[in-house]
Amino acid sequence: MSCHGIMAVMRATASMLLVLYSPSGAFAFAPVARTRSRPLASGPLFSTATDTDASIETEKNPRLSGLALMLDDGTRKSHSIAENTQFVTGFFAGLADRDSYRSLMTSLFFVYEAMEICMDTTNEERVKYLDSPQLRRLASIRKDMDFFYAEELGSDWDKKIEPSQASKQYVARIQEISETKPHLLIAHQYTRYLGDLFGGQMMGGMAARSLDLNDGEGTEFYRFEGIESTSAFITEWYKDLNKLDLTEKQKEEIVDEANLVFALNIAIFQEIEGSPIKAMFTLAISTLKQKLGIS
C-alpha cells in the first residue's frame, strides 16, 4: 500500500471514530427499534403530553422530539472542528503503546467508579429509570485494570493508583451534581454510556490491533454483554429518555452538562503521552495485513 493509501485509511478511521463516539453523530444511523426492553411506566416521573400524529412518528424515531432531539442537536452544534481534532488525536495517542492505553483506562476507571457510585446512591428516580445493568462499565473496566496492573501492583492495585488531574476534575463534577442537581447525571449517562456503546466494538477492535492484545485482553470495557442489537437498545433508551417529566429549564441544563462532559473527556485525552501518528500508522498497517490475509 502506498503512503497515500495508508493516509487514506488513517483519515477514514479518524472520521469513523468521530461519528461513532459522538452521540449526536452516531445515533443518526440508528434504525427503527424493536419492542421495549422493559414495561412502560407511568406516574409523576413521566411526561403525559401527547399528539397523535407526532406520537406515531416519534415512536418509530424518538430522536425527532423531546430531550432526545435537544441532546443530539445541542451537542452536535457545540462540537467545533478543533474539539473533534483534539478528541481524535487524544484517542490515537492512547493507542500509541500499552502504557498510554493503560493511562486512558485508568482515568476512565476513576470516572466510571464515581459515576456508578453516585447512580447507586442518588434518590433521583429519573436517573435510576435510565440506568441499565447492560450499560454499567465499572465491572468490565476492572477486568482491564487487573490485566494491566495486577502483575505489577498486585490484586489491590486499586488502592495504589492515583487519578490524573483531568480525571480528578471529571470526578469532582460528577460528585458535585450528584449532591446539588442529580438530574444532570442524565447528561453523563447519555454522553458516556451511549457513546461507549455505539463506538465500543470498533474502538475495542482498534485497541486490540494497535496494541497486539490477544483474546480481548484489556478491552473488556468495550464489550457490552446482553445487548443483542446496539441500535435497538439505544432507540429504546431514547424513548425512555423522552418520557421523563422534566421542565424546559432542566432539559436545557442537561444539554449544557452534556457539552461539559464532552470537554471533560477531551481534557483526559489531552493528558495522554503517546504518539497519535505512531498509533494510526500501526493501525493502518494492521488493517492492510488483515485485508491481505497476512498474520
C-alpha positions, -999 to +999 in steps of 0.1 A: +000+000+000+013+035-009+018+063+016-014+079+001-033+047+007-021+045+043-031+081+049-065+074+034-070+046+059-060+069+087-084+096+076-112+071+072-106+056+106-105+090+123-137+101+106-155+069+116-142+073+152-158+108+154-191+095+140-192+065+163-181+081+195-201+113+194-237+105+205-251+133+183-234+119+152-237+082+158-273+079+166-284+094+133-277+059+119-299+040+144-328+023+127-364+019+139-364-001+172-379-033+184-403-036+214-395-020+247-368-035+269-389-030+300-426-024+308-439+011+302-441+031+334-464+058+345-466+083+373-451+117+382-417+109+367-431+108+332-445+133+308-481+128+298-481+152+268-494+135+236-501+143+200-515+116+178-495+122+146-463+132+163-466+103+187-467+078+159-437+092+142-416+096+173-425+061+184-406+050+153-378+075+158-377+091+193-348+113+182-372+135+164-386+151+196-382+159+232-349+158+252-335+132+227-337+158+199-324+186+222-294+165+233-285+153+198-289+187+182-274+207+211-243+187+214-237+184+177-237+221+172-213+228+201-186+204+189-162+226+170-137+212+145-109+220+170-126+199+197-131+170+173-095+171+163-084+171+199-106+141+205-093+120+176-056+130+183-061+121+220-077+088+213-050+077+189-023+089+214-040+064+238-033+037+213+004+045+208+015+019+233+003-001+263+014+025+288-006+052+271-037+030+268-034+020+304-033+057+314-065+062+294-082+032+310-071+044+345-087+078+340-119+061+328-118+038+358-120+067+382-147+084+361-170+053+360-163+044+396-176+079+407-204+079+382-218+045+391-214+050+429-234+082+425-260+064+404-263+038+432-267+063+459-288+090+443-325+095+451-331+109+416-356+084+402-353+097+366-316+088+367-324+053+381-350+048+354-324+053+326-299+030+344-294-004+330-271-033+341-261-039+305-247-004+303-227-004+335-189-003+328-172-005+362-170-043+364-157-045+329-131-019+333-119-035+365-111-066+344-090-045+321-072-029+351-065-063+365-048-072+332-027-041+332-019-037+369-022-070+388+012-084+379+029-051+387+010-039+417-009-069+430-046-076+434-050-044+455-039-022+426-070+000+431-055+012+465-022+021+448-031+040+417-039+077+416-063+097+393-048+122+369-056+159+372-082+158+344-099+128+359-100+144+393-118+174+378-142+150+360-149+130+392-154+162+412-180+174+387-199+141+389-199+142+427-209+179+428-240+175+406-249+143+424-254+164+455-268+196+440-286+188+408-287+150+404-309+152+373-278+163+355-264+128+358-287+121+328-262+140+307-234+118+319-254+087+311-262+100+277-227+111+268-207+083+283-228+052+281-243+057+246-210+069+231-192+039+245-219+016+234-221+028+198-183+031+193-173+003+216-170-025+190-148-005+166-127+012+193-121-021+212-110-037+179-087-008+171-071-010+205-066-048+202-050-045+168-028-014+176-015-029+209-015-065+198-039-076+226-049-112+224-084-126+231-098-093+241-074-088+270-075-052+282-106-044+261-134-057+282-145-021+287-157-020+251-178-052+253-214-049+262-228-083+272-265-088+269-271-063+242-280-081+210-288-050+189-270-018+197-292+004+176-324-012+190-312-008+226-303+028+221-336+036+204-354+022+234-332+042+258-341+073+238-378+065+242-374+062+280-355+095+280-383+113+263-408+100+288-392+117+318-410+146+333-385+175+331-390+212+329-376+231+299-350+246+321-340+212+334-337+199+298-315+229+288-293+223+319-289+186+308-278+197+273-253+222+288-240+194+311-236+170+281-214+196+264-194+200+296-189+162+297-175+163+262-150+189+273-140+169+304-135+139+282-112+159+259-092+170+289-085+134+297-073+127+262-050+157+262-031+144+292-021+112+274+015+109+265+019+090+232+023+095+195-010+095+176+009+092+143+025+060+155-008+046+166-025+055+134+003+041+113+003+008+133-034+006+129-032+012+092-006-015+087-026-039+108-057-032+087-037-038+055-023-071+068-058-081+077-071-073+042-042-092+026-046-122+050-012-118+064-008-128+101 
